[in-house]
Amino acid sequence: MTRISVLFVCPQVLTSKMPPHCSTLLLLCVAQLLSPSSALPFEQKGFWDFALDTMDSGGMMSMMRDMEEGSAIDDITPTSPPYMPMCPFGCLCQLRIVQCSDLGLTEVPKDIPPDTKFLDLQNNRITELKENDFKGLSNLYALSVRNNLISKVHPRAFAPLKHMQKLYFSKNLMTTIPKNLPASLVELRIHENLIKKVAAGTFSGLGNMNCIEMGANPIQNSGFEPGAFKGLKLNYLRISEAKLTGVPKDLPENLRELHLDHNQIQALELEDLSRYKNLNRLGLGFNHIRNIEKGSLSYVSMLRELHLDNNRLTRIPQGLPTMKYLQVVYLHSNNISQVGVDDFCQRGFGMKRTFYNGISLFDNPVNYWEVQPATFRCVSNRYAIQFGNYKK
Ligand SMILES: *[C@@H]1O[C@H](CO)[C@@H](O)[C@H](O)[C@H]1NC(C)=O
């Protein structure tokens, strides 16, 4: 019985296009050969020679030669279970990576090996993550469900994933960030969903995270419930391409990077940045900012890089000369018509610890020949200034 199935299944696999994961199927065939009911000795020499020639893995080849010669087979007692590597049908399982992308799956497959470190379910048609979908996967480090149709996650779906650090959830249909994310999570990418709300307590119990990317979601300022990020320490947050009209006031404290480009932010008000004293990089390009209230930049004195390009500023923001570490300022494509001699640098020997190495001012209605060279006295070299002509 088993031999017949071997003869029918395996050659078919081997003579068809040989997808890269057919070694798994081949092992399955070997397992069937070794099953207790199969009669010995083997007779399909020609087939095995063909199989060995097409195999690319040396280890596998020698293993199979052993089997062919009978040395391994002798050890098999009738009670030992057949060797059957666990791998969901159609997936490729190798080095604790389970690769199930682009298979048209409508749900998370069963039989994922419990030692899996990375589970790739990208580019399928999964609609939902159910309670037991990840049961037993306590070793999982990263999960990608990117580009599916997921709109629903069971509140306990992630409960078994005690060591998961990375979750890639971009390009799905979620309207809110999934609840009960594993406490071990370090990176969450949930770009391009339909998120309108981040509920209070979404990140409670997470402690420290490195990165949350949640751009291209239709979220407004009112979508962040008070306490949405309560208890979370986070390095990097990106909420670009959303529907923000101001800098959200309740984001995690201690952020080092905040990217809010491509929103509809109209102004920076005095207290807007007061919570984010550790910011190194702030991205506010491609907004509608006309006004930066005097003193609002004084809270972010650690800033190294500030992007304000493609806004509607009519003057250089106040407060730049006292920012000790500021090195890069993008101000291009605004409506700035004049640049004062003290707009960037302090008089005399100021507090500046590092010179600027990038200032962009092109695409502004400023007559650059009217700008005094001394304006850039605290710039590392003249190539650091991108001025250009005003063209509109
Ligand atoms: C640019 O600023 C001037 C005033 O300095 C204003 O009259 C004009 O409308 C502004 N243009 C844009 C596109 O905002």
The ligand as an SDF file (V2000), in Angstrom:
LIG
                    3D

 14 14  0  0  0  0  0  0  0  0999 V2000
    3.3120   83.7540    1.4610 C   0  0  0  0  0  0  0  0  0  0  0  0
    3.4700   84.8070    2.3690 O   0  0  0  0  0  0  0  0  0  0  0  0
    2.9270   86.0460    1.9500 C   0  0  0  0  0  0  0  0  0  0  0  0
    3.2220   87.0770    3.0110 C   0  0  0  0  0  0  0  0  0  0  0  0
    4.5770   87.0880    3.3180 O   0  0  0  0  0  0  0  0  0  0  0  0
    1.4410   85.8840    1.7030 C   0  0  0  0  0  0  0  0  0  0  0  0
    0.8880   87.1060    1.2010 O   0  0  0  0  0  0  0  0  0  0  0  0
    1.1750   84.7680    0.7240 C   0  0  0  0  0  0  0  0  0  0  0  0
   -0.2010   84.5420    0.6070 O   0  0  0  0  0  0  0  0  0  0  0  0
    1.8620   83.5100    1.1960 C   0  0  0  0  0  0  0  0  0  0  0  0
    1.7030   82.4540    0.2210 N   0  0  0  0  0  0  0  0  0  0  0  0
    1.2630   81.2280    0.5110 C   0  0  0  0  0  0  0  0  0  0  0  0
    1.2130   80.2980   -0.6210 C   0  0  0  0  0  0  0  0  0  0  0  0
    0.9040   80.9090    1.6230 O   0  0  0  0  0  0  0  0  0  0  0  0
  1  2  1  0
  1 10  1  0
  2  3  1  0
  3  4  1  0
  3  6  1  0
  4  5  1  0
  6  7  1  0
  6  8  1  0
  8  9  1  0
  8 10  1  0
 10 11  1  0
 11 12  1  0
 12 13  1  0
 12 14  2  0
M  END
$$$$
